Amino acid sequence: MSAQFDEDDRGEHARYQMYTKAGNDAVHRMMVKVLTQAREGNWLPYTLKRMVRVGVQSVARVHPEVHDTEPEWEIVDEVNRFCDEQGFTHISRDDL
């Protein structure tokens, strides 16, 4: 099964390049949770890395394709945009 779908098939969360809408939605929920927690609390960069890693592991239980190259890059890019806003060092795929 290809990760490339029409925008209508994948919906607004297609940016994660998962195989299914359910996979995209799972990653989206994880990212919202992690970044909301990071915005609301006192945290350190290594805590953010751990939160993202635990979130990805949780998604992978049902959607193992989250560890494919494209979904990992999309997650890293989104987290790094947040890190830029906060003035923190970027994460890498190795942190997942």
Summary of the structure (lengths in Angstrom):
residues: 96
radius of gyration: 13.1
end to end distance: 23.8
largest distance: 41.3
contacts: 266
relative contact order: 0.17
helix: 74%
strand: 0%
